Amino acid sequence: MGGVEERPAAGQLDGLLREVRRQAARSADPDLGRILDWLYRQTGSHVALVADGSGRVESATEGFPLAALPALAPLLARLSSGQLAAAATDVGALRMRCEGLGTHEPRPVLVVAGSSEPAPEEAALIAHVGTALTLLRHAEDSERTWRDYQRKAGQLRFAVLQALLAGEPMLARRMTTGVVPPLLDAGRLRIHLLHCPPSERDRISRAQQDPSGYHGPNLMVHCPVFKEHLICLVADDEGEGEGEGEGEGEGEGEGEGEGEGEGDRSGERGRGQGEFLRRLVRDNPRYALGVSGAHPLNATADAYNQAAHALAAARTAPDRVASYHGRTPLDGVLARRPALDWARSLVRPLDSVPKTSVDVTRLALNMPRSAVAGLLGLSRNTVAAHLRRAGDALGRDLTDVRCRATVHLALALTGSGSDGSAEAEDGQPPPALDDLLATERAAVWAGTVLRPLPARHRRTLRAWIDANADAQRAAHALGISRNTVRAHLRAAEAVLGLDLLTVGTGIHDAVHALHIRDIHAG
């Protein structure tokens, strides 16, 4: 008879294993109630899983006698604390069988209620169900721990990015005391800005993640604002690619084949991730990649801007990869001493503004307000308030694109802010900006920026700037549709290698280039 009784139990175990396998294969939390219901169908006994010694029921079959649990409270407490492994007792006419599950206190307790002591094969099946529940709960705990770890690792990587964008690599090191990412020991870095479907960022990032939560010598960070962007900070220890001012290619991604291009001249460690990202783009038509030049860690914001400009060009490049064109910035072609005198005079009032407002303003001149809010965990209204405070001190409307371009240039020239008087060393007042822009070098720079742009796209660009970057107003002024305006601007992005519409920092160069042409035309 014993052998006869074992066969249905073996068949029941097959059913239990199938259910466990089904639940383990899915990504959702285990459905413990489904297993309890399955046990009820096999034994006719009602079952409950009591979460801890307090008697809180985590799951139970529909007919379980909940009213009997208070009488079990002392026994449940001993089982939950690990003093007992299993016990049975009577509560009225019910036979209550209790078993503690797992090894970590407080333990959950499996409670089986029946009219009599279960038969041996039923008792064995109950024990197997207890084991299965324990394994599923362990799997659930492991999955939860893994998700929590991934979330915390992502938050730490994001915090490191925030500190680097603010020009504070030492702050980033202090954040990561104990396990400092190797990136923070690099002399320089490049940013690879990957455009991909938002749902695929996790998979890409995890494929490169190491046990410390970083990505070897590099970092991958989800952009908090542009959900299709993955920000990849790649160490550039070899210092190659120094000639960022060499050549005036417009960043269309030419010569960007595997193992070539500016993003791959950065030494062995940088090449690894750069090649990985390029392969992703090559194999996925929906992807695009913009690569910055090499920058010191405290200039990460500049690297990000360059990558954004390169990504704008990459979208229409044949292989959807572009490196930053390497054009010398405007602050690099102005006469240094007079330009510094002008810039220091302009930004000096920021000395009276809280540093937080100045830092927020710097970021807001390099990316949209929504991006700044996402990066700093602020509301857009708070970002706007910081901008108003800085604008009031400067006496300028920082919602106007031309004012923003002027202040952006002054901050680029002064670097860390105002550190001199409002007058030049010879006692003369600082020059006007138009005087600085009236030089031949500035004219050559403006021609380099605008020369590739067809006339109709240049007209659209000017009208858009005149309309304070409002496509609808520009469309009305030009007598064309808003969609046509945006199409012209997208085409201009590809030709100029400047981001105008996504991050938007390219508008500063466009404002200054058009203004310089007007000065020299007049």
C-alpha positions as CSV (number, residue, x, y, z in Angstrom):
1,M,0.0,0.0,0.0
2,G,2.9,2.3,0.8
3,G,4.0,2.2,-2.8
4,V,0.5,2.8,-4.1
5,E,0.2,5.9,-1.8
6,E,3.5,7.3,-3.0
7,R,2.4,7.5,-6.7
8,P,-0.2,10.2,-6.3
9,A,2.2,12.2,-4.1
10,A,4.8,11.9,-6.9
11,G,2.3,13.2,-9.4
12,Q,1.3,16.0,-7.0
13,L,5.0,16.9,-6.7
14,D,5.2,17.2,-10.4
15,G,2.4,19.6,-10.4
16,L,4.0,21.6,-7.6
17,L,7.3,21.8,-9.5
18,R,5.5,22.9,-12.6
19,E,3.9,25.8,-10.7
20,V,7.2,26.7,-9.0
21,R,9.0,26.6,-12.4
22,R,6.3,28.8,-14.0
23,Q,6.5,31.4,-11.2
24,A,10.3,31.4,-11.1
25,A,10.5,32.0,-14.9
26,R,8.5,35.3,-14.8
27,S,9.8,38.6,-13.7
28,A,6.8,39.5,-11.4
29,D,6.8,38.8,-7.7
30,P,5.7,35.2,-6.8
31,D,2.0,34.5,-6.5
32,L,2.1,32.7,-3.2
33,G,-1.7,32.6,-3.0
34,R,-1.8,30.4,-6.1
35,I,0.4,27.8,-4.4
36,L,-1.7,27.9,-1.3
37,D,-4.9,27.3,-3.4
38,W,-3.1,24.5,-5.2
39,L,-2.3,22.9,-1.8
40,Y,-6.0,23.2,-0.7
41,R,-7.1,21.4,-3.8
42,Q,-4.7,18.6,-3.1
43,T,-5.4,18.1,0.6
44,G,-8.8,19.8,1.3
45,S,-7.2,21.8,4.2
46,H,-7.2,25.5,4.3
47,V,-3.8,27.2,4.4
48,A,-2.5,30.6,5.4
49,L,1.0,32.2,5.3
50,V,1.4,34.4,8.4
51,A,4.1,36.9,7.7
52,D,5.6,37.2,11.2
53,G,4.9,36.8,14.9
54,S,2.4,39.6,14.9
55,G,-0.1,37.4,13.2
56,R,-0.3,39.4,10.0
57,V,-1.6,37.3,7.2
58,E,0.3,37.6,4.0
59,S,-1.8,35.2,2.0
60,A,-4.6,32.6,2.7
61,T,-7.1,30.4,1.0
62,E,-10.6,31.8,0.7
63,G,-12.1,29.7,3.5
64,F,-9.2,29.8,6.0
65,P,-10.5,30.3,9.6
66,L,-8.9,33.7,10.4
67,A,-10.7,33.8,13.7
68,A,-8.6,31.0,15.0
69,L,-5.3,32.9,14.6
70,P,-5.4,34.9,17.9
71,A,-5.4,31.7,19.9
72,L,-2.2,30.7,18.1
73,A,-0.4,34.0,18.8
74,P,2.1,32.6,21.4
75,L,2.9,29.6,19.3
76,L,3.3,31.8,16.1
77,A,5.7,34.1,18.0
78,R,7.9,31.1,19.0
79,L,7.9,29.7,15.5
80,S,8.6,33.1,13.9
81,S,11.5,33.8,16.3
82,G,13.1,30.4,15.5
83,Q,12.5,28.8,18.9
84,L,10.5,26.0,17.3
85,A,10.6,24.5,13.8
86,A,7.1,23.1,13.6
87,A,4.2,22.4,15.9
88,A,0.6,21.3,15.9
89,T,-2.3,22.2,18.2
90,D,-6.1,22.1,18.4
91,V,-8.2,25.3,18.3
92,G,-11.7,24.2,18.9
93,A,-12.6,21.5,16.4
94,L,-9.7,22.4,14.2
95,R,-6.4,20.8,14.0
96,M,-3.8,23.5,13.3
97,R,-0.4,22.5,11.9
98,C,2.3,25.2,11.9
99,E,5.7,25.3,10.3
100,G,8.3,28.1,10.3
101,L,9.8,28.8,6.9
102,G,13.3,29.9,6.2
103,T,16.3,30.8,8.4
104,H,16.1,34.5,9.0
105,E,14.0,35.8,11.8
106,P,11.3,36.9,12.0
107,R,10.3,33.9,9.9
108,P,6.9,33.5,8.1
109,V,4.8,30.6,9.4
110,L,2.8,28.3,7.2
111,V,-0.5,27.4,9.0
112,V,-2.7,24.5,7.8
113,A,-6.2,24.1,9.3
114,G,-8.1,20.9,9.0
115,S,-10.7,18.8,10.8
116,S,-8.0,16.1,11.6
117,E,-4.3,15.4,11.5
118,P,-3.3,15.2,7.8
119,A,-2.4,11.8,6.4
120,P,1.4,11.1,6.0
121,E,1.4,11.8,2.3
122,E,-0.5,15.0,2.9
123,A,2.0,16.0,5.6
124,A,4.8,15.4,3.2
125,L,3.1,17.5,0.5
126,I,2.6,20.3,3.0
127,A,6.3,20.1,3.9
128,H,7.3,20.3,0.2
129,V,5.0,23.3,-0.3
130,G,6.7,25.0,2.7
131,T,10.1,24.4,1.0
132,A,8.8,25.7,-2.3
133,L,7.4,28.8,-0.6
134,T,10.7,29.4,1.1
135,L,12.6,29.1,-2.2
136,L,10.2,31.5,-4.0
137,R,10.4,34.0,-1.2
138,H,14.2,33.8,-1.3
139,A,14.1,34.4,-5.0
140,E,11.8,37.3,-4.4
141,D,14.1,38.8,-1.8
142,S,17.1,38.3,-4.1
143,E,15.3,40.0,-7.0
144,R,14.2,42.8,-4.7
145,T,17.8,43.2,-3.4
146,W,19.1,43.2,-7.0
147,R,16.6,45.8,-8.0
148,D,17.4,48.0,-5.0
149,Y,21.2,47.6,-5.7
150,Q,20.6,48.6,-9.3
151,R,18.6,51.6,-8.3
152,K,21.2,52.7,-5.7
153,A,24.0,52.2,-8.1
154,G,22.2,54.2,-10.7
155,Q,21.6,57.0,-8.2
156,L,25.3,57.1,-7.2
157,R,26.4,57.2,-10.9
158,F,23.9,60.0,-11.4
159,A,25.3,61.9,-8.4
160,V,28.8,61.5,-9.8
161,L,27.6,63.0,-13.1
162,Q,26.0,65.9,-11.3
163,A,29.2,66.7,-9.5
164,L,31.2,66.5,-12.6
165,L,28.8,68.7,-14.6
166,A,29.1,71.2,-11.8
167,G,32.9,71.1,-12.2
168,E,33.5,69.4,-8.9
169,P,35.5,66.2,-9.4
170,M,36.7,66.3,-5.7
171,L,33.1,66.4,-4.6
172,A,32.4,63.3,-6.8
173,R,35.3,61.5,-5.1
174,R,33.9,62.3,-1.6
175,M,30.5,60.9,-2.7
176,T,32.1,57.6,-3.6
177,T,34.5,57.1,-0.7
178,G,35.4,53.5,-0.4
179,V,34.7,52.5,-4.0
180,V,35.9,55.4,-6.1
181,P,35.1,54.8,-9.8
182,P,38.3,54.6,-11.9
183,L,37.0,57.4,-14.1
184,L,37.7,59.9,-11.3
185,D,41.4,59.0,-11.5
186,A,41.5,59.8,-15.2
187,G,43.2,62.9,-16.5
188,R,40.6,63.5,-19.2
189,L,37.3,62.1,-20.4
190,R,35.1,62.1,-23.4
191,I,31.3,61.9,-23.4
192,H,29.6,59.5,-25.8
193,L,26.0,60.5,-26.0
194,L,24.0,57.5,-27.2
195,H,20.5,58.0,-28.7
196,C,18.5,54.8,-28.4
197,P,14.9,53.6,-27.4
198,P,14.3,54.4,-23.7
199,S,13.4,50.8,-23.0
200,E,16.8,49.6,-24.0
201,R,19.0,51.9,-21.8
202,D,18.9,49.5,-18.9
203,R,20.0,46.5,-21.0
204,I,22.9,48.4,-22.5
205,S,24.1,49.8,-19.2
206,R,23.9,46.5,-17.4
207,A,25.8,44.7,-20.2
208,Q,28.8,46.9,-19.3
209,Q,28.3,47.1,-15.5
210,D,30.9,45.6,-13.2
211,P,30.3,44.2,-9.6
212,S,31.1,47.6,-8.1
213,G,28.2,49.2,-9.9
214,Y,30.4,51.2,-12.3
215,H,31.4,50.3,-15.9
216,G,35.1,49.5,-15.6
217,P,37.0,52.8,-16.1
218,N,33.9,54.4,-17.4
219,L,30.3,55.4,-16.4
220,M,27.0,55.1,-18.1
221,V,24.2,57.3,-16.7
222,H,20.6,57.6,-17.8
223,C,19.8,61.1,-18.9
224,P,16.9,62.2,-16.5
225,V,15.3,64.5,-19.1
226,F,15.8,63.0,-22.5
227,K,14.7,59.5,-22.0
228,E,16.2,58.3,-25.2
229,H,19.7,59.5,-24.2
230,L,22.4,57.4,-22.4
231,I,25.3,59.5,-21.2
232,C,28.5,57.6,-21.4
233,L,31.6,59.1,-19.7
234,V,34.7,57.4,-21.1
235,A,38.1,57.8,-19.5
236,D,40.8,59.2,-21.8
237,D,44.0,58.7,-19.9
238,E,46.3,58.6,-22.9
239,G,45.5,62.2,-23.7
240,E,45.4,61.5,-27.4
241,G,43.2,63.5,-29.8
242,E,44.8,66.7,-28.6
243,G,44.3,68.5,-31.9
244,E,40.7,69.4,-31.3
245,G,41.1,72.6,-33.2
246,E,42.6,70.9,-36.2
247,G,40.5,70.6,-39.2
248,E,37.1,72.2,-39.7
249,G,35.1,69.1,-40.5
250,E,31.4,69.6,-39.7
251,G,30.9,66.5,-37.7
252,E,29.0,64.5,-40.2
253,G,30.6,61.3,-39.1
254,E,32.9,60.8,-42.1
255,G,35.7,58.4,-41.4
256,E,33.9,57.0,-38.4
257,G,34.5,53.4,-39.3
258,E,35.4,50.8,-36.7
259,G,38.6,51.6,-34.9
260,E,38.8,55.1,-36.6
261,G,37.4,58.5,-35.7
262,E,38.1,60.9,-32.8
263,G,36.2,58.8,-30.3
264,D,38.6,55.9,-30.8
265,R,41.9,57.7,-30.4
266,S,41.7,57.9,-26.7
267,G,43.8,54.9,-25.5
268,E,43.0,51.3,-25.0
269,R,40.5,51.7,-22.1
270,G,38.4,54.4,-23.9
271,R,38.5,52.4,-27.1
272,G,36.8,49.4,-25.5
273,Q,33.6,51.2,-24.6
274,G,33.7,53.5,-27.7
275,E,33.9,50.5,-30.0
276,F,31.1,48.8,-28.0
277,L,28.8,51.8,-28.5
278,R,29.7,52.1,-32.2
279,R,28.8,48.5,-32.8
280,L,25.5,49.1,-31.1
281,V,24.8,52.0,-33.5
282,R,26.1,50.0,-36.5
283,D,23.7,47.1,-35.7
284,N,20.6,49.2,-34.7
285,P,19.2,51.7,-37.2
286,R,17.3,53.5,-34.5
287,Y,20.6,54.4,-32.7
288,A,22.9,57.4,-33.1
289,L,26.1,58.4,-31.3
290,G,27.7,61.8,-30.6
291,V,31.3,61.9,-29.3
292,S,32.9,64.9,-27.6
293,G,36.5,65.9,-27.6
294,A,38.7,65.1,-24.6
295,H,38.3,67.3,-21.6
296,P,39.6,67.5,-18.0
297,L,37.1,66.2,-15.5
298,N,36.2,69.7,-14.3
299,A,35.1,70.5,-17.8
300,T,32.6,67.7,-18.1
301,A,29.8,70.2,-18.9
302,D,31.7,71.3,-22.0
303,A,32.2,67.7,-23.0
304,Y,28.5,67.1,-22.7
305,N,27.7,70.1,-24.8
306,Q,30.1,68.9,-27.5
307,A,28.5,65.5,-27.5
308,A,25.1,67.0,-27.9
309,H,26.2,69.0,-30.9
310,A,27.8,65.9,-32.4
311,L,24.7,63.9,-31.8
312,A,22.7,66.5,-33.7
313,A,25.0,65.9,-36.7
314,A,25.0,62.1,-36.2
315,R,21.3,61.8,-36.8
316,T,21.7,62.5,-40.5
317,A,25.2,61.0,-40.9
318,P,25.4,57.9,-43.1
319,D,26.6,55.7,-40.2
320,R,24.8,57.7,-37.5
321,V,28.0,58.5,-35.6
322,A,29.7,61.9,-35.4
323,S,32.6,63.3,-33.3
324,Y,32.6,67.0,-32.3
325,H,33.9,69.1,-35.2
326,G,36.7,70.6,-33.1
327,R,35.8,74.2,-34.1
328,T,37.5,76.7,-31.8
329,P,34.9,78.3,-29.5
330,L,34.3,82.0,-29.8
331,D,35.9,82.7,-26.4
332,G,39.1,81.2,-27.8
333,V,39.4,83.6,-30.8
334,L,38.8,86.9,-28.9
335,A,41.7,89.0,-27.7
336,R,42.3,87.5,-24.3
337,R,43.0,90.6,-22.1
338,P,40.2,92.8,-23.4
339,A,37.7,89.9,-23.5
340,L,38.5,89.1,-19.8
341,D,38.0,92.7,-18.8
342,W,34.6,92.8,-20.5
343,A,33.5,89.4,-19.1
344,R,34.6,90.2,-15.6
345,S,32.8,93.5,-15.7
346,L,29.6,91.7,-16.9
347,V,29.6,88.9,-14.4
348,R,30.9,90.8,-11.4
349,P,27.3,91.4,-10.0
350,L,27.0,87.6,-9.5
351,D,29.3,88.0,-6.5
352,S,26.3,89.2,-4.6
353,V,24.2,86.2,-5.6
354,P,24.1,82.9,-3.6
355,K,26.5,80.4,-5.2
356,T,23.6,78.0,-5.7
357,S,21.9,80.4,-8.0
358,V,25.1,81.0,-9.9
359,D,25.6,77.2,-10.3
360,V,22.0,76.7,-11.5
361,T,22.4,79.6,-13.9
362,R,25.6,78.1,-15.4
363,L,23.8,74.8,-16.0
364,A,20.7,76.5,-17.4
365,L,22.7,78.3,-20.0
366,N,24.0,75.0,-21.2
367,M,20.8,72.9,-21.2
368,P,17.0,73.4,-21.0
369,R,15.4,74.3,-17.7
370,S,13.7,71.0,-17.6
371,A,17.1,69.3,-17.9
372,V,18.5,71.3,-15.1
373,A,15.5,70.5,-12.9
374,G,15.9,66.8,-13.6
375,L,19.7,66.9,-12.9
376,L,19.4,68.7,-9.6
377,G,16.2,67.3,-8.4
378,L,14.5,70.7,-8.4
379,S,11.2,71.9,-9.7
380,R,11.2,74.0,-12.9
381,N,9.8,76.9,-10.9
382,T,12.8,76.7,-8.5
383,V,15.2,76.8,-11.5
384,A,13.3,79.8,-12.9
385,A,13.6,81.6,-9.5
386,H,17.4,81.0,-9.5
387,L,17.6,82.4,-13.0
388,R,15.6,85.4,-12.1
389,R,17.8,86.1,-9.1
390,A,20.9,85.9,-11.3
391,G,19.3,87.9,-14.1
392,D,18.2,90.7,-11.8
393,A,21.7,91.0,-10.5
394,L,23.1,91.2,-14.0
395,G,20.4,93.5,-15.2
396,R,19.5,91.1,-18.0
397,D,16.6,89.0,-19.0
398,L,17.9,85.5,-19.1
399,T,14.8,84.2,-20.9
400,D,16.0,86.1,-24.0
401,V,18.2,84.1,-26.3
402,R,20.5,87.0,-27.1
403,C,21.0,87.8,-23.4
404,R,21.6,84.2,-22.6
405,A,24.3,84.0,-25.3
406,T,26.0,87.1,-24.0
407,V,26.1,85.8,-20.4
408,H,27.1,82.3,-21.6
409,L,30.1,83.9,-23.4
410,A,31.1,85.9,-20.4
411,L,31.0,82.9,-18.1
412,A,33.0,80.8,-20.6
413,L,35.7,83.5,-20.6
414,T,35.9,83.9,-16.8
415,G,35.8,80.2,-16.1
416,S,35.0,80.1,-12.4
417,G,33.4,83.5,-12.2
418,S,34.4,87.1,-11.6
419,D,37.8,87.5,-10.1
420,G,38.8,90.9,-11.1
421,S,37.6,94.5,-11.0
422,A,35.3,96.1,-13.5
423,E,38.2,98.0,-15.0
424,A,41.2,97.0,-17.0
425,E,44.7,97.1,-15.5
426,D,45.4,100.5,-17.3
427,G,42.5,102.1,-15.6
428,Q,40.4,102.2,-18.7
429,P,36.8,101.0,-18.7
430,P,36.3,97.5,-20.2
431,P,35.5,97.3,-23.9
432,A,32.0,96.8,-25.3
433,L,31.2,93.3,-26.7
434,D,30.7,94.7,-30.2
435,D,34.2,96.0,-30.2
436,L,35.5,92.5,-29.3
437,L,33.4,91.0,-32.1
438,A,34.6,93.5,-34.7
439,T,37.9,91.8,-35.2
440,E,39.0,89.9,-38.3
441,R,39.4,86.7,-36.2
442,A,35.8,86.9,-35.0
443,A,34.7,87.4,-38.6
444,V,36.6,84.3,-39.7
445,W,35.0,82.4,-36.8
446,A,31.5,83.5,-37.8
447,G,32.1,82.5,-41.4
448,T,33.3,79.1,-40.3
449,V,30.1,78.6,-38.3
450,L,27.6,79.8,-41.0
451,R,29.3,79.3,-44.3
452,P,28.0,75.7,-44.9
453,L,24.4,76.8,-44.3
454,P,22.1,77.3,-47.3
455,A,20.6,80.8,-47.6
456,R,17.0,79.7,-46.9
457,H,18.0,77.8,-43.8
458,R,20.0,80.8,-42.7
459,R,16.9,83.0,-43.0
460,T,15.0,80.5,-41.0
461,L,17.7,80.4,-38.3
462,R,17.7,84.2,-38.1
463,A,13.9,84.5,-37.9
464,W,13.9,81.8,-35.2
465,I,16.4,83.7,-33.1
466,D,14.5,87.0,-33.7
467,A,11.4,85.2,-32.4
468,N,13.3,84.2,-29.2
469,A,13.5,80.5,-30.4
470,D,9.7,80.3,-30.8
471,A,9.1,78.2,-33.9
472,Q,5.5,79.3,-34.2
473,R,6.4,83.0,-34.2
474,A,9.2,82.4,-36.6
475,A,6.8,80.5,-38.9
476,H,4.3,83.5,-38.8
477,A,7.1,85.9,-39.7
478,L,8.3,83.8,-42.6
479,G,4.9,82.8,-43.9
480,I,5.7,79.1,-43.6
481,S,4.5,76.3,-41.3
482,R,5.9,75.6,-37.9
483,N,6.9,72.1,-39.1
484,T,8.8,73.6,-41.9
485,V,10.7,75.9,-39.5
486,R,11.7,72.9,-37.4
487,A,12.7,70.9,-40.5
488,H,15.0,73.8,-41.6
489,L,16.5,73.9,-38.1
490,R,17.1,70.1,-38.1
491,A,18.8,70.5,-41.4
492,A,20.9,73.3,-40.0
493,E,21.9,71.2,-37.1
494,A,23.2,68.5,-39.4
495,V,25.1,71.0,-41.5
496,L,26.5,73.2,-38.7
497,G,27.2,70.3,-36.3
498,L,25.3,72.3,-33.6
499,D,22.4,71.2,-31.4
500,L,19.6,73.7,-31.7
501,L,16.5,71.9,-30.7
502,T,17.2,69.1,-28.2
503,V,19.7,70.4,-25.7
504,G,19.8,73.7,-27.5
505,T,23.2,75.1,-26.6
506,G,24.1,75.5,-30.3
507,I,21.9,78.6,-30.3
508,H,24.7,80.6,-28.5
509,D,27.1,80.1,-31.4
510,A,24.3,80.9,-33.9
511,V,23.4,84.1,-32.1
512,H,27.0,85.3,-32.0
513,A,27.8,84.3,-35.6
514,L,24.9,86.1,-37.0
515,H,25.6,89.2,-34.8
516,I,29.2,89.2,-36.0
517,R,28.1,89.1,-39.6
518,D,25.8,92.0,-39.0
519,I,28.7,94.0,-37.4
520,H,31.0,93.4,-40.3
521,A,28.3,94.0,-42.9
522,G,27.5,97.3,-41.3
